[in-house]
Every structure is written in C-alpha cells, then in structure tokens.
Amino acid sequence: MIRKYFSGLLAAFLAITMVAFTPSEKEPERQTTSTFYYVPPEEGDYSLQSVETESNWKIAPLEMPTCDGDNKACSIEVDNDDTNGSGSLRTLAFELEAIPGSGSIADHVPDVINTTEILSKVDKD
C-alpha cells in the first residue's frame, strides 16, 4: 500500500517545494536618492568656491571620507530627480550654495536652507 501512494506523495511534495523556492519576478525597487561626497581639488580646500563647485562632489569617490562633526563639507543626499546621468556617472544638476562652517571662517559646508535640493548632509571636523 505504501508503494501505491509513494510516487503520488513524492510528486506532490516536489511540486510544493519547487513553487515555494521559485524566486518571484518582482521588479527591484529603484533607488530614489543618491549620496555625493565632497572631494577637495587640493588637500584641505574647503573654500566657498570649491565647496560650491558641483564637479567636486562625487557619487563614488576612490577614497571615502570619514564624516563627523559640523565644520567642513563631507556628504549630501539628493533626490535622483535633481541629478544628471546614472550609476557612478551621476552628477549634481543644480547650483550648490555654501556657508562658513562652525569652526573656521575658511572652511565651508553646503547650505541646506538655500539649496533646497539637498535632502540631508553630513559634515566633518
């Protein structure tokens, strides 16, 4: 009797397990924001002009900065609708404004009040 039902039970078991472990064809969620990192043109250059230069903000710099504190520009998060390109070639598509950082008159940070495209920012000491 066991032999009689074994092949039917085995077929049902295989069908259930194959359906349970089949990946869904759900479209992956698109990333809606990007984080840009400030890469000074020269070491220690946090001048107003350099921080406001869009090409100094990189989506995937070769060396990631360590960000903490509130003195110098480090990273900003922006909506992808406010960028050009895609992936690691993405660039800022708006004029960035900067203000003096809290520690030194020579160091600057992005101005999130007047640059409304910036969703959030992280500055560093």
Backbone atoms as SQL, in Angstrom:
CREATE TABLE atoms (id INTEGER PRIMARY KEY, chain TEXT, resi INTEGER, resn TEXT, atom TEXT, x REAL, y REAL, z REAL);
INSERT INTO atoms VALUES
  (1, 'A', 1, 'MET', 'N', 0.805, -1.180, 0.000),
  (2, 'A', 1, 'MET', 'CA', 0.000, 0.000, 0.000),
  (3, 'A', 1, 'MET', 'C', 0.866, 1.269, 0.000),
  (4, 'A', 2, 'ILE', 'N', 1.970, 1.227, 0.720),
  (5, 'A', 2, 'ILE', 'CA', 2.864, 2.379, 0.762),
  (6, 'A', 2, 'ILE', 'C', 3.427, 2.650, -0.629),
  (7, 'A', 3, 'ARG', 'N', 3.782, 1.592, -1.348),
  (8, 'A', 3, 'ARG', 'CA', 4.312, 1.771, -2.711),
  (9, 'A', 3, 'ARG', 'C', 3.269, 2.406, -3.617),
  (10, 'A', 4, 'LYS', 'N', 2.033, 2.087, -3.407),
  (11, 'A', 4, 'LYS', 'CA', 0.955, 2.572, -4.246),
  (12, 'A', 4, 'LYS', 'C', 0.835, 4.100, -4.156),
  (13, 'A', 5, 'TYR', 'N', 0.979, 4.643, -2.972),
  (14, 'A', 5, 'TYR', 'CA', 0.807, 6.087, -2.767),
  (15, 'A', 5, 'TYR', 'C', 2.129, 6.866, -2.734),
  (16, 'A', 6, 'PHE', 'N', 3.233, 6.176, -2.642),
  (17, 'A', 6, 'PHE', 'CA', 4.536, 6.837, -2.508),
  (18, 'A', 6, 'PHE', 'C', 4.835, 7.778, -3.669),
  (19, 'A', 7, 'SER', 'N', 4.666, 7.325, -4.899),
  (20, 'A', 7, 'SER', 'CA', 5.007, 8.171, -6.049),
  (21, 'A', 7, 'SER', 'C', 4.091, 9.402, -6.120),
  (22, 'A', 8, 'GLY', 'N', 2.830, 9.283, -5.750),
  (23, 'A', 8, 'GLY', 'CA', 1.910, 10.425, -5.731),
  (24, 'A', 8, 'GLY', 'C', 2.308, 11.438, -4.668),
  (25, 'A', 9, 'LEU', 'N', 2.653, 10.944, -3.482),
  (26, 'A', 9, 'LEU', 'CA', 3.091, 11.825, -2.401),
  (27, 'A', 9, 'LEU', 'C', 4.409, 12.517, -2.753),
  (28, 'A', 10, 'LEU', 'N', 5.304, 11.779, -3.367),
  (29, 'A', 10, 'LEU', 'CA', 6.584, 12.359, -3.776),
  (30, 'A', 10, 'LEU', 'C', 6.376, 13.458, -4.808),
  (31, 'A', 11, 'ALA', 'N', 5.499, 13.237, -5.781),
  (32, 'A', 11, 'ALA', 'CA', 5.216, 14.239, -6.807),
  (33, 'A', 11, 'ALA', 'C', 4.599, 15.489, -6.181),
  (34, 'A', 12, 'ALA', 'N', 3.675, 15.320, -5.246),
  (35, 'A', 12, 'ALA', 'CA', 3.045, 16.467, -4.571),
  (36, 'A', 12, 'ALA', 'C', 4.085, 17.237, -3.755),
  (37, 'A', 13, 'PHE', 'N', 4.930, 16.524, -3.040),
  (38, 'A', 13, 'PHE', 'CA', 5.979, 17.159, -2.230),
  (39, 'A', 13, 'PHE', 'C', 6.929, 17.972, -3.105),
  (40, 'A', 14, 'LEU', 'N', 7.359, 17.399, -4.217),
  (41, 'A', 14, 'LEU', 'CA', 8.259, 18.113, -5.127),
  (42, 'A', 14, 'LEU', 'C', 7.595, 19.348, -5.722),
  (43, 'A', 15, 'ALA', 'N', 6.344, 19.231, -6.093),
  (44, 'A', 15, 'ALA', 'CA', 5.625, 20.373, -6.678),
  (45, 'A', 15, 'ALA', 'C', 5.530, 21.519, -5.668),
  (46, 'A', 16, 'ILE', 'N', 5.193, 21.186, -4.438),
  (47, 'A', 16, 'ILE', 'CA', 5.067, 22.226, -3.400),
  (48, 'A', 16, 'ILE', 'C', 6.409, 22.877, -3.116),
  (49, 'A', 17, 'THR', 'N', 7.465, 22.110, -2.982),
  (50, 'A', 17, 'THR', 'CA', 8.779, 22.693, -2.662),
  (51, 'A', 17, 'THR', 'C', 9.333, 23.509, -3.821),
  (52, 'A', 18, 'MET', 'N', 9.071, 23.087, -5.053),
  (53, 'A', 18, 'MET', 'CA', 9.569, 23.858, -6.198),
  (54, 'A', 18, 'MET', 'C', 8.866, 25.207, -6.295),
  (55, 'A', 19, 'VAL', 'N', 7.580, 25.261, -6.014),
  (56, 'A', 19, 'VAL', 'CA', 6.838, 26.520, -6.037),
  (57, 'A', 19, 'VAL', 'C', 7.298, 27.414, -4.893),
  (58, 'A', 20, 'ALA', 'N', 7.551, 26.850, -3.745),
  (59, 'A', 20, 'ALA', 'CA', 7.945, 27.630, -2.575),
  (60, 'A', 20, 'ALA', 'C', 9.309, 28.290, -2.759),
  (61, 'A', 21, 'PHE', 'N', 10.206, 27.683, -3.495),
  (62, 'A', 21, 'PHE', 'CA', 11.557, 28.223, -3.645),
  (63, 'A', 21, 'PHE', 'C', 11.813, 28.860, -4.998),
  (64, 'A', 22, 'THR', 'N', 10.778, 29.106, -5.783),
  (65, 'A', 22, 'THR', 'CA', 10.928, 29.783, -7.065),
  (66, 'A', 22, 'THR', 'C', 10.958, 31.287, -6.803),
  (67, 'A', 23, 'PRO', 'N', 11.997, 31.995, -7.251),
  (68, 'A', 23, 'PRO', 'CA', 12.055, 33.440, -6.995),
  (69, 'A', 23, 'PRO', 'C', 10.943, 34.163, -7.753),
  (70, 'A', 24, 'SER', 'N', 10.423, 35.204, -7.119),
  (71, 'A', 24, 'SER', 'CA', 9.370, 35.972, -7.786),
  (72, 'A', 24, 'SER', 'C', 9.991, 36.841, -8.868),
  (73, 'A', 25, 'GLU', 'N', 9.189, 37.234, -9.814),
  (74, 'A', 25, 'GLU', 'CA', 9.669, 38.077, -10.903),
  (75, 'A', 25, 'GLU', 'C', 9.340, 39.539, -10.622),
  (76, 'A', 26, 'LYS', 'N', 9.364, 39.899, -9.349),
  (77, 'A', 26, 'LYS', 'CA', 9.070, 41.261, -8.920),
  (78, 'A', 26, 'LYS', 'C', 10.210, 42.179, -9.354),
  (79, 'A', 27, 'GLU', 'N', 9.853, 43.330, -9.881),
  (80, 'A', 27, 'GLU', 'CA', 10.857, 44.295, -10.326),
  (81, 'A', 27, 'GLU', 'C', 11.553, 44.887, -9.104),
  (82, 'A', 28, 'PRO', 'N', 12.895, 44.983, -9.110),
  (83, 'A', 28, 'PRO', 'CA', 13.595, 45.534, -7.952),
  (84, 'A', 28, 'PRO', 'C', 13.243, 47.016, -7.765),
  (85, 'A', 29, 'GLU', 'N', 13.228, 47.448, -6.491),
  (86, 'A', 29, 'GLU', 'CA', 12.933, 48.843, -6.202),
  (87, 'A', 29, 'GLU', 'C', 14.049, 49.740, -6.711),
  (88, 'A', 30, 'ARG', 'N', 13.654, 50.847, -7.314),
  (89, 'A', 30, 'ARG', 'CA', 14.642, 51.816, -7.793),
  (90, 'A', 30, 'ARG', 'C', 15.081, 52.700, -6.649),
  (91, 'A', 31, 'GLN', 'N', 16.352, 52.974, -6.601),
  (92, 'A', 31, 'GLN', 'CA', 16.880, 53.890, -5.598),
  (93, 'A', 31, 'GLN', 'C', 16.456, 55.302, -5.997),
  (94, 'A', 32, 'THR', 'N', 15.863, 56.048, -5.063),
  (95, 'A', 32, 'THR', 'CA', 15.340, 57.369, -5.401),
  (96, 'A', 32, 'THR', 'C', 16.246, 58.508, -4.959),
  (97, 'A', 33, 'THR', 'N', 17.255, 58.208, -4.150),
  (98, 'A', 33, 'THR', 'CA', 18.203, 59.235, -3.713),
  (99, 'A', 33, 'THR', 'C', 19.632, 58.766, -3.930),
  (100, 'A', 34, 'SER', 'N', 20.550, 59.721, -3.966),
  (101, 'A', 34, 'SER', 'CA', 21.972, 59.404, -4.099),
  (102, 'A', 34, 'SER', 'C', 22.768, 60.240, -3.105),
  (103, 'A', 35, 'THR', 'N', 23.859, 59.681, -2.618),
  (104, 'A', 35, 'THR', 'CA', 24.747, 60.396, -1.718),
  (105, 'A', 35, 'THR', 'C', 25.996, 60.808, -2.488),
  (106, 'A', 36, 'PHE', 'N', 26.306, 62.097, -2.424),
  (107, 'A', 36, 'PHE', 'CA', 27.500, 62.648, -3.061),
  (108, 'A', 36, 'PHE', 'C', 28.501, 63.020, -1.974),
  (109, 'A', 37, 'TYR', 'N', 29.778, 62.791, -2.248),
  (110, 'A', 37, 'TYR', 'CA', 30.841, 63.075, -1.294),
  (111, 'A', 37, 'TYR', 'C', 31.732, 64.182, -1.831),
  (112, 'A', 38, 'TYR', 'N', 32.097, 65.107, -0.947),
  (113, 'A', 38, 'TYR', 'CA', 32.971, 66.211, -1.345),
  (114, 'A', 38, 'TYR', 'C', 34.399, 65.705, -1.460),
  (115, 'A', 39, 'VAL', 'N', 35.003, 65.946, -2.617),
  (116, 'A', 39, 'VAL', 'CA', 36.397, 65.577, -2.865),
  (117, 'A', 39, 'VAL', 'C', 37.136, 66.882, -3.197),
  (118, 'A', 40, 'PRO', 'N', 37.886, 67.429, -2.230),
  (119, 'A', 40, 'PRO', 'CA', 38.563, 68.712, -2.463),
  (120, 'A', 40, 'PRO', 'C', 39.520, 68.634, -3.651),
  (121, 'A', 41, 'PRO', 'N', 39.603, 69.714, -4.459),
  (122, 'A', 41, 'PRO', 'CA', 40.542, 69.716, -5.585),
  (123, 'A', 41, 'PRO', 'C', 41.992, 69.664, -5.110),
  (124, 'A', 42, 'GLU', 'N', 42.235, 70.220, -3.922),
  (125, 'A', 42, 'GLU', 'CA', 43.541, 70.139, -3.267),
  (126, 'A', 42, 'GLU', 'C', 43.284, 69.780, -1.812),
  (127, 'A', 43, 'GLU', 'N', 44.205, 69.061, -1.206),
  (128, 'A', 43, 'GLU', 'CA', 44.021, 68.637, 0.172),
  (129, 'A', 43, 'GLU', 'C', 43.729, 69.832, 1.079),
  (130, 'A', 44, 'GLY', 'N', 42.676, 69.721, 1.865),
  (131, 'A', 44, 'GLY', 'CA', 42.327, 70.770, 2.818),
  (132, 'A', 44, 'GLY', 'C', 41.585, 71.955, 2.228),
  (133, 'A', 45, 'ASP', 'N', 41.187, 71.890, 0.964),
  (134, 'A', 45, 'ASP', 'CA', 40.494, 73.013, 0.322),
  (135, 'A', 45, 'ASP', 'C', 38.986, 72.907, 0.557),
  (136, 'A', 46, 'TYR', 'N', 38.507, 73.668, 1.540),
  (137, 'A', 46, 'TYR', 'CA', 37.082, 73.745, 1.847),
  (138, 'A', 46, 'TYR', 'C', 36.591, 75.174, 1.641),
  (139, 'A', 47, 'SER', 'N', 37.188, 75.847, 0.655),
  (140, 'A', 47, 'SER', 'CA', 36.825, 77.231, 0.358),
  (141, 'A', 47, 'SER', 'C', 35.414, 77.296, -0.207),
  (142, 'A', 48, 'LEU', 'N', 34.819, 78.481, -0.152),
  (143, 'A', 48, 'LEU', 'CA', 33.475, 78.687, -0.674),
  (144, 'A', 48, 'LEU', 'C', 33.379, 78.240, -2.129),
  (145, 'A', 49, 'GLN', 'N', 34.321, 78.677, -2.951),
  (146, 'A', 49, 'GLN', 'CA', 34.297, 78.356, -4.383),
  (147, 'A', 49, 'GLN', 'C', 34.404, 76.848, -4.619),
  (148, 'A', 50, 'SER', 'N', 35.287, 76.175, -3.895),
  (149, 'A', 50, 'SER', 'CA', 35.472, 74.735, -4.107),
  (150, 'A', 50, 'SER', 'C', 34.261, 73.929, -3.646),
  (151, 'A', 51, 'VAL', 'N', 33.677, 74.294, -2.494),
  (152, 'A', 51, 'VAL', 'CA', 32.512, 73.562, -1.991),
  (153, 'A', 51, 'VAL', 'C', 31.311, 73.780, -2.909),
  (154, 'A', 52, 'GLU', 'N', 31.203, 74.952, -3.535),
  (155, 'A', 52, 'GLU', 'CA', 30.082, 75.238, -4.434),
  (156, 'A', 52, 'GLU', 'C', 30.276, 74.669, -5.844),
  (157, 'A', 53, 'THR', 'N', 31.457, 74.142, -6.150),
  (158, 'A', 53, 'THR', 'CA', 31.724, 73.577, -7.475),
  (159, 'A', 53, 'THR', 'C', 31.156, 72.158, -7.542),
  (160, 'A', 54, 'GLU', 'N', 30.134, 71.976, -8.385),
  (161, 'A', 54, 'GLU', 'CA', 29.425, 70.697, -8.457),
  (162, 'A', 54, 'GLU', 'C', 30.337, 69.529, -8.808),
  (163, 'A', 55, 'SER', 'N', 31.358, 69.778, -9.634),
  (164, 'A', 55, 'SER', 'CA', 32.243, 68.680, -10.058),
  (165, 'A', 55, 'SER', 'C', 33.127, 68.165, -8.920),
  (166, 'A', 56, 'ASN', 'N', 33.187, 68.877, -7.789),
  (167, 'A', 56, 'ASN', 'CA', 33.950, 68.403, -6.633),
  (168, 'A', 56, 'ASN', 'C', 33.133, 67.456, -5.760),
  (169, 'A', 57, 'TRP', 'N', 31.878, 67.216, -6.130),
  (170, 'A', 57, 'TRP', 'CA', 31.004, 66.290, -5.400),
  (171, 'A', 57, 'TRP', 'C', 30.867, 65.023, -6.232),
  (172, 'A', 58, 'LYS', 'N', 31.327, 63.908, -5.681),
  (173, 'A', 58, 'LYS', 'CA', 31.384, 62.636, -6.418),
  (174, 'A', 58, 'LYS', 'C', 30.423, 61.612, -5.815),
  (175, 'A', 59, 'ILE', 'N', 29.816, 60.821, -6.686),
  (176, 'A', 59, 'ILE', 'CA', 28.890, 59.778, -6.241),
  (177, 'A', 59, 'ILE', 'C', 29.648, 58.578, -5.671),
  (178, 'A', 60, 'ALA', 'N', 30.798, 58.278, -6.211),
  (179, 'A', 60, 'ALA', 'CA', 31.569, 57.114, -5.753),
  (180, 'A', 60, 'ALA', 'C', 33.054, 57.464, -5.795),
  (181, 'A', 61, 'PRO', 'N', 33.536, 58.249, -4.822),
  (182, 'A', 61, 'PRO', 'CA', 34.957, 58.613, -4.843),
  (183, 'A', 61, 'PRO', 'C', 35.837, 57.394, -4.595),
  (184, 'A', 62, 'LEU', 'N', 37.067, 57.485, -5.062),
  (185, 'A', 62, 'LEU', 'CA', 38.012, 56.375, -4.870),
  (186, 'A', 62, 'LEU', 'C', 38.289, 56.149, -3.393),
  (187, 'A', 63, 'GLU', 'N', 38.360, 57.221, -2.620),
  (188, 'A', 63, 'GLU', 'CA', 38.608, 57.101, -1.187),
  (189, 'A', 63, 'GLU', 'C', 37.457, 57.758, -0.440),
  (190, 'A', 64, 'MET', 'N', 36.725, 56.982, 0.325),
  (191, 'A', 64, 'MET', 'CA', 35.570, 57.506, 1.045),
  (192, 'A', 64, 'MET', 'C', 36.036, 58.358, 2.224),
  (193, 'A', 65, 'PRO', 'N', 35.470, 59.569, 2.375),
  (194, 'A', 65, 'PRO', 'CA', 35.842, 60.411, 3.513),
  (195, 'A', 65, 'PRO', 'C', 35.202, 59.892, 4.799),
  (196, 'A', 66, 'THR', 'N', 35.835, 60.182, 5.927),
  (197, 'A', 66, 'THR', 'CA', 35.207, 59.896, 7.215),
  (198, 'A', 66, 'THR', 'C', 34.472, 61.155, 7.628),
  (199, 'A', 67, 'CYS', 'N', 33.210, 61.030, 7.921),
  (200, 'A', 67, 'CYS', 'CA', 32.372, 62.193, 8.182),
  (201, 'A', 67, 'CYS', 'C', 31.904, 62.220, 9.628),
  (202, 'A', 68, 'ASP', 'N', 32.252, 63.273, 10.335),
  (203, 'A', 68, 'ASP', 'CA', 31.672, 63.532, 11.643),
  (204, 'A', 68, 'ASP', 'C', 31.969, 64.972, 12.028),
  (205, 'A', 69, 'GLY', 'N', 31.133, 65.546, 12.864),
  (206, 'A', 69, 'GLY', 'CA', 31.305, 66.937, 13.261),
  (207, 'A', 69, 'GLY', 'C', 30.469, 67.871, 12.420),
  (208, 'A', 70, 'ASP', 'N', 30.808, 69.172, 12.449),
  (209, 'A', 70, 'ASP', 'CA', 29.998, 70.146, 11.720),
  (210, 'A', 70, 'ASP', 'C', 30.844, 71.293, 11.185),
  (211, 'A', 71, 'ASN', 'N', 32.038, 71.015, 10.735),
  (212, 'A', 71, 'ASN', 'CA', 32.952, 72.073, 10.354),
  (213, 'A', 71, 'ASN', 'C', 33.223, 72.171, 8.866),
  (214, 'A', 72, 'LYS', 'N', 33.332, 71.040, 8.169),
  (215, 'A', 72, 'LYS', 'CA', 33.706, 71.029, 6.754),
  (216, 'A', 72, 'LYS', 'C', 32.756, 70.159, 5.945),
  (217, 'A', 73, 'ALA', 'N', 32.634, 70.475, 4.670),
  (218, 'A', 73, 'ALA', 'CA', 31.768, 69.703, 3.781),
  (219, 'A', 73, 'ALA', 'C', 32.201, 68.243, 3.737),
  (220, 'A', 74, 'CYS', 'N', 31.233, 67.327, 3.689),
  (221, 'A', 74, 'CYS', 'CA', 31.571, 65.905, 3.594),
  (222, 'A', 74, 'CYS', 'C', 30.647, 65.177, 2.623),
  (223, 'A', 75, 'SER', 'N', 29.358, 65.091, 2.924),
  (224, 'A', 75, 'SER', 'CA', 28.447, 64.394, 2.024),
  (225, 'A', 75, 'SER', 'C', 27.068, 65.046, 2.046),
  (226, 'A', 76, 'ILE', 'N', 26.350, 64.873, 0.937),
  (227, 'A', 76, 'ILE', 'CA', 24.976, 65.348, 0.836),
  (228, 'A', 76, 'ILE', 'C', 24.141, 64.266, 0.170),
  (229, 'A', 77, 'GLU', 'N', 22.890, 64.186, 0.559),
  (230, 'A', 77, 'GLU', 'CA', 21.955, 63.263, -0.073),
  (231, 'A', 77, 'GLU', 'C', 20.970, 64.093, -0.879),
  (232, 'A', 78, 'VAL', 'N', 20.769, 63.712, -2.135),
  (233, 'A', 78, 'VAL', 'CA', 19.851, 64.440, -3.011),
  (234, 'A', 78, 'VAL', 'C', 18.922, 63.464, -3.720),
  (235, 'A', 79, 'ASP', 'N', 17.776, 63.980, -4.121),
  (236, 'A', 79, 'ASP', 'CA', 16.818, 63.199, -4.894),
  (237, 'A', 79, 'ASP', 'C', 17.408, 62.969, -6.278),
  (238, 'A', 80, 'ASN', 'N', 17.241, 61.779, -6.824),
  (239, 'A', 80, 'ASN', 'CA', 17.791, 61.474, -8.149),
  (240, 'A', 80, 'ASN', 'C', 17.206, 62.357, -9.243),
  (241, 'A', 81, 'ASP', 'N', 16.022, 62.937, -9.007),
  (242, 'A', 81, 'ASP', 'CA', 15.441, 63.858, -9.981),
  (243, 'A', 81, 'ASP', 'C', 16.273, 65.133, -10.106),
  (244, 'A', 82, 'ASP', 'N', 17.120, 65.421, -9.117),
  (245, 'A', 82, 'ASP', 'CA', 17.967, 66.610, -9.126),
  (246, 'A', 82, 'ASP', 'C', 19.397, 66.287, -9.552),
  (247, 'A', 83, 'THR', 'N', 19.552, 65.183, -10.300),
  (248, 'A', 83, 'THR', 'CA', 20.872, 64.776, -10.785),
  (249, 'A', 83, 'THR', 'C', 20.816, 64.492, -12.278),
  (250, 'A', 84, 'ASN', 'N', 21.988, 64.404, -12.875),
  (251, 'A', 84, 'ASN', 'CA', 22.120, 64.007, -14.284),
  (252, 'A', 84, 'ASN', 'C', 22.841, 62.670, -14.334),
  (253, 'A', 85, 'GLY', 'N', 22.588, 61.881, -15.363),
  (254, 'A', 85, 'GLY', 'CA', 23.285, 60.610, -15.541),
  (255, 'A', 85, 'GLY', 'C', 22.728, 59.529, -14.637),
  (256, 'A', 86, 'SER', 'N', 23.495, 58.451, -14.516),
  (257, 'A', 86, 'SER', 'CA', 23.074, 57.337, -13.672),
  (258, 'A', 86, 'SER', 'C', 24.288, 56.606, -13.137),
  (259, 'A', 87, 'GLY', 'N', 24.042, 55.781, -12.133),
  (260, 'A', 87, 'GLY', 'CA', 25.111, 54.979, -11.544),
  (261, 'A', 87, 'GLY', 'C', 26.255, 55.835, -11.035),
  (262, 'A', 88, 'SER', 'N', 27.479, 55.356, -11.214),
  (263, 'A', 88, 'SER', 'CA', 28.651, 56.081, -10.717),
  (264, 'A', 88, 'SER', 'C', 28.972, 57.320, -11.555),
  (265, 'A', 89, 'LEU', 'N', 28.262, 57.511, -12.682),
  (266, 'A', 89, 'LEU', 'CA', 28.459, 58.697, -13.520),
  (267, 'A', 89, 'LEU', 'C', 27.463, 59.808, -13.183),
  (268, 'A', 90, 'ARG', 'N', 26.635, 59.605, -12.175),
  (269, 'A', 90, 'ARG', 'CA', 25.631, 60.595, -11.781),
  (270, 'A', 90, 'ARG', 'C', 26.323, 61.875, -11.299),
  (271, 'A', 91, 'THR', 'N', 25.779, 63.026, -11.692),
  (272, 'A', 91, 'THR', 'CA', 26.312, 64.336, -11.281),
  (273, 'A', 91, 'THR', 'C', 25.179, 65.206, -10.758),
  (274, 'A', 92, 'LEU', 'N', 25.544, 66.235, -10.010),
  (275, 'A', 92, 'LEU', 'CA', 24.548, 67.177, -9.490),
  (276, 'A', 92, 'LEU', 'C', 23.999, 68.012, -10.634),
  (277, 'A', 93, 'ALA', 'N', 22.702, 68.296, -10.609),
  (278, 'A', 93, 'ALA', 'CA', 22.062, 69.065, -11.675),
  (279, 'A', 93, 'ALA', 'C', 21.516, 70.389, -11.137),
  (280, 'A', 94, 'PHE', 'N', 22.155, 70.933, -10.129),
  (281, 'A', 94, 'PHE', 'CA', 21.705, 72.196, -9.551),
  (282, 'A', 94, 'PHE', 'C', 22.908, 72.956, -9.014),
  (283, 'A', 95, 'GLU', 'N', 22.724, 74.266, -8.807),
  (284, 'A', 95, 'GLU', 'CA', 23.794, 75.080, -8.236),
  (285, 'A', 95, 'GLU', 'C', 23.798, 74.902, -6.730),
  (286, 'A', 96, 'LEU', 'N', 24.958, 74.583, -6.213),
  (287, 'A', 96, 'LEU', 'CA', 25.122, 74.339, -4.790),
  (288, 'A', 96, 'LEU', 'C', 25.556, 75.638, -4.118),
  (289, 'A', 97, 'GLU', 'N', 24.945, 75.967, -2.993),
  (290, 'A', 97, 'GLU', 'CA', 25.364, 77.131, -2.219),
  (291, 'A', 97, 'GLU', 'C', 26.054, 76.639, -0.955),
  (292, 'A', 98, 'ALA', 'N', 27.054, 77.413, -0.500),
  (293, 'A', 98, 'ALA', 'CA', 27.802, 77.037, 0.698),
  (294, 'A', 98, 'ALA', 'C', 27.808, 78.197, 1.684),
  (295, 'A', 99, 'ILE', 'N', 28.030, 77.858, 2.943),
  (296, 'A', 99, 'ILE', 'CA', 28.137, 78.847, 4.014),
  (297, 'A', 99, 'ILE', 'C', 29.357, 78.483, 4.857),
  (298, 'A', 100, 'PRO', 'N', 29.879, 79.436, 5.657),
  (299, 'A', 100, 'PRO', 'CA', 31.025, 79.109, 6.519),
  (300, 'A', 100, 'PRO', 'C', 30.672, 78.004, 7.509),
  (301, 'A', 101, 'GLY', 'N', 31.619, 77.110, 7.757),
  (302, 'A', 101, 'GLY', 'CA', 31.444, 76.073, 8.762),
  (303, 'A', 101, 'GLY', 'C', 31.578, 76.677, 10.146),
  (304, 'A', 102, 'SER', 'N', 31.306, 75.910, 11.176),
  (305, 'A', 102, 'SER', 'CA', 31.294, 76.448, 12.531),
  (306, 'A', 102, 'SER', 'C', 32.684, 76.661, 13.116),
  (307, 'A', 103, 'GLY', 'N', 33.691, 75.981, 12.601),
  (308, 'A', 103, 'GLY', 'CA', 34.999, 76.046, 13.241),
  (309, 'A', 103, 'GLY', 'C', 35.949, 77.076, 12.675),
  (310, 'A', 104, 'SER', 'N', 35.906, 77.324, 11.401),
  (311, 'A', 104, 'SER', 'CA', 36.870, 78.218, 10.776),
  (312, 'A', 104, 'SER', 'C', 36.175, 79.010, 9.683),
  (313, 'A', 105, 'ILE', 'N', 36.521, 80.265, 9.577),
  (314, 'A', 105, 'ILE', 'CA', 35.924, 81.111, 8.539),
  (315, 'A', 105, 'ILE', 'C', 36.328, 80.629, 7.150),
  (316, 'A', 106, 'ALA', 'N', 37.443, 79.893, 7.046),
  (317, 'A', 106, 'ALA', 'CA', 37.929, 79.434, 5.748),
  (318, 'A', 106, 'ALA', 'C', 37.264, 78.136, 5.292),
  (319, 'A', 107, 'ASP', 'N', 36.639, 77.423, 6.225),
  (320, 'A', 107, 'ASP', 'CA', 36.011, 76.152, 5.885),
  (321, 'A', 107, 'ASP', 'C', 34.522, 76.359, 5.643),
  (322, 'A', 108, 'HIS', 'N', 33.991, 75.650, 4.629),
  (323, 'A', 108, 'HIS', 'CA', 32.594, 75.826, 4.250),
  (324, 'A', 108, 'HIS', 'C', 31.848, 74.502, 4.196),
  (325, 'A', 109, 'VAL', 'N', 30.531, 74.604, 4.333),
  (326, 'A', 109, 'VAL', 'CA', 29.640, 73.450, 4.264),
  (327, 'A', 109, 'VAL', 'C', 28.485, 73.795, 3.328),
  (328, 'A', 110, 'PRO', 'N', 27.795, 72.795, 2.765),
  (329, 'A', 110, 'PRO', 'CA', 26.637, 73.072, 1.916),
  (330, 'A', 110, 'PRO', 'C', 25.536, 73.785, 2.713),
  (331, 'A', 111, 'ASP', 'N', 24.868, 74.716, 2.083),
  (332, 'A', 111, 'ASP', 'CA', 23.780, 75.463, 2.698),
  (333, 'A', 111, 'ASP', 'C', 22.471, 74.755, 2.393),
  (334, 'A', 112, 'VAL', 'N', 21.939, 74.019, 3.376),
  (335, 'A', 112, 'VAL', 'CA', 20.709, 73.260, 3.145),
  (336, 'A', 112, 'VAL', 'C', 19.471, 74.153, 3.169),
  (337, 'A', 113, 'ILE', 'N', 19.584, 75.350, 3.699),
  (338, 'A', 113, 'ILE', 'CA', 18.448, 76.274, 3.729),
  (339, 'A', 113, 'ILE', 'C', 18.190, 76.837, 2.332),
  (340, 'A', 114, 'ASN', 'N', 19.232, 77.323, 1.673),
  (341, 'A', 114, 'ASN', 'CA', 19.080, 77.952, 0.362),
  (342, 'A', 114, 'ASN', 'C', 19.240, 76.987, -0.804),
  (343, 'A', 115, 'THR', 'N', 19.791, 75.800, -0.563),
  (344, 'A', 115, 'THR', 'CA', 19.903, 74.784, -1.611),
  (345, 'A', 115, 'THR', 'C', 18.866, 73.723, -1.290),
  (346, 'A', 116, 'THR', 'N', 17.641, 73.950, -1.740),
  (347, 'A', 116, 'THR', 'CA', 16.526, 73.092, -1.342),
  (348, 'A', 116, 'THR', 'C', 16.613, 71.680, -1.904),
  (349, 'A', 117, 'GLU', 'N', 17.460, 71.449, -2.887),
  (350, 'A', 117, 'GLU', 'CA', 17.597, 70.108, -3.465),
  (351, 'A', 117, 'GLU', 'C', 18.305, 69.144, -2.514),
  (352, 'A', 118, 'ILE', 'N', 19.004, 69.657, -1.516),
  (353, 'A', 118, 'ILE', 'CA', 19.723, 68.798, -0.566),
  (354, 'A', 118, 'ILE', 'C', 18.725, 68.250, 0.452),
  (355, 'A', 119, 'LEU', 'N', 18.594, 66.938, 0.525),
  (356, 'A', 119, 'LEU', 'CA', 17.683, 66.305, 1.472),
  (357, 'A', 119, 'LEU', 'C', 18.302, 66.223, 2.853),
  (358, 'A', 120, 'SER', 'N', 19.604, 65.917, 2.929),
  (359, 'A', 120, 'SER', 'CA', 20.319, 65.862, 4.194),
  (360, 'A', 120, 'SER', 'C', 21.810, 66.002, 3.911),
  (361, 'A', 121, 'LYS', 'N', 22.570, 66.299, 4.959),
  (362, 'A', 121, 'LYS', 'CA', 24.019, 66.431, 4.784),
  (363, 'A', 121, 'LYS', 'C', 24.735, 65.936, 6.018),
  (364, 'A', 122, 'VAL', 'N', 26.004, 65.582, 5.824),
  (365, 'A', 122, 'VAL', 'CA', 26.891, 65.213, 6.918),
  (366, 'A', 122, 'VAL', 'C', 28.152, 66.041, 6.706),
  (367, 'A', 123, 'ASP', 'N', 28.609, 66.706, 7.778),
  (368, 'A', 123, 'ASP', 'CA', 29.834, 67.483, 7.725),
  (369, 'A', 123, 'ASP', 'C', 30.892, 66.791, 8.577),
  (370, 'A', 124, 'LYS', 'N', 32.117, 67.221, 8.443),
  (371, 'A', 124, 'LYS', 'CA', 33.184, 66.594, 9.235),
  (372, 'A', 124, 'LYS', 'C', 34.020, 67.644, 9.928),
  (373, 'A', 125, 'ASP', 'N', 34.720, 67.214, 10.999),
  (374, 'A', 125, 'ASP', 'CA', 35.601, 68.123, 11.751),
  (375, 'A', 125, 'ASP', 'C', 36.765, 68.555, 10.903);
